[in-house]
Amino acid sequence: MNGSQMADEGRDFDRVAHWENVYSTKKTTEVSWFEAEPTTSLDLIDRFLPQGGHIIDVGGGASFLVDRLVAKGSWDVTILDIASSAMEHARKRLGENAWKVHWICDDITKTTQLAKYDFWHDRAVFHFLTNSDDRQAYLSRLNESLVIGGYFVVATFAPDGPEKCSGLPVCRYSFDQLENVLGRGFKLVSNAQFGHVTPTGKTQQFTLAVFQKIES
Ligand SMILES: C[S@@+](CC[C@H](N)C(=O)[O-])C[C@H]1O[C@@H](n2cnc3c(N)ncnc32)[C@H](O)[C@@H]1O
């Protein structure tokens, strides 16, 4: 993350309107972050979250992760997203099983609706927080809501990843940079760099890190 990557979204940026517009105008299979099977995330959840554990997918959007989590039926699942239209896609797919999920429509930097979680999953959301107040607001919610011993799984664009996503500037991170941002309350337990292939065939480099919360 360097100075040029810290470009702000802009003072007048309307985050809700931006994301509602994305999910109302694009097919969920056409957005650049679409993945047909969230295999990596599911493997990590299986590995680190005991049966009955509470998981939140922050900025879950219309991802198929919720479908797979509900199908497994092993955990208490919360999806949070700023765009109601995104979660509506997921709710429709789940049909009569949608009640099994706690849905929170809110901005993660502002929400007061969080409970306690054993696992906090974030795929391509934290990297949109390009100003430090928003990052601090996110991290204080993470700290308040994740139990000690719980896991934080985060996937952001890597230093050699794109500078923008969905037309918005992002911060790109290495493992070390994520570790620094989180501070000493979190221990890095697993990491990987991977290439995500978008629906248009472009490869985007991601940093994926698993942290365990060891102290408040
Ligand atoms: C790049 S998409 C990733 C969606 C999903 N995690 C996935 O992997 O398919 C980013 C998501 O974060 C949501 N989002 C962006 N900023 C947010 C915020 N401040 N609070 C909550 N959700 C946010 C967007 O609506 C969108 O669904």
The ligand as a Gaussian input file, in Angstrom:
#p B3LYP/6-31G(d) Opt

LIG

0 1
 C      -16.102000      -6.925000      -4.881000
 S      -17.627000      -7.287000      -4.144000
 C      -17.303000      -8.847000      -3.359000
 C      -18.576000      -9.595000      -3.026000
 C      -18.362000     -10.930000      -2.322000
 N      -17.543000     -10.792000      -1.141000
 C      -17.777000     -11.937000      -3.267000
 O      -16.652000     -12.393000      -3.034000
 O      -18.452000     -12.296000      -4.242000
 C      -17.652000      -6.156000      -2.781000
 C      -18.933000      -6.257000      -1.956000
 O      -18.812000      -5.456000      -0.794000
 C      -19.982000      -4.683000      -0.610000
 N      -19.514000      -3.480000       0.096000
 C      -18.710000      -2.503000      -0.386000
 N      -18.453000      -1.600000       0.567000
 C      -19.109000      -2.021000       1.678000
 C      -19.249000      -1.502000       2.991000
 N      -18.643000      -0.362000       3.357000
 N      -20.008000      -2.182000       3.885000
 C      -20.625000      -3.333000       3.515000
 N      -20.544000      -3.869000       2.287000
 C      -19.796000      -3.215000       1.380000
 C      -20.524000      -4.457000      -1.994000
 O      -21.905000      -4.186000      -2.012000
 C      -20.170000      -5.789000      -2.673000
 O      -21.199000      -6.727000      -2.515000

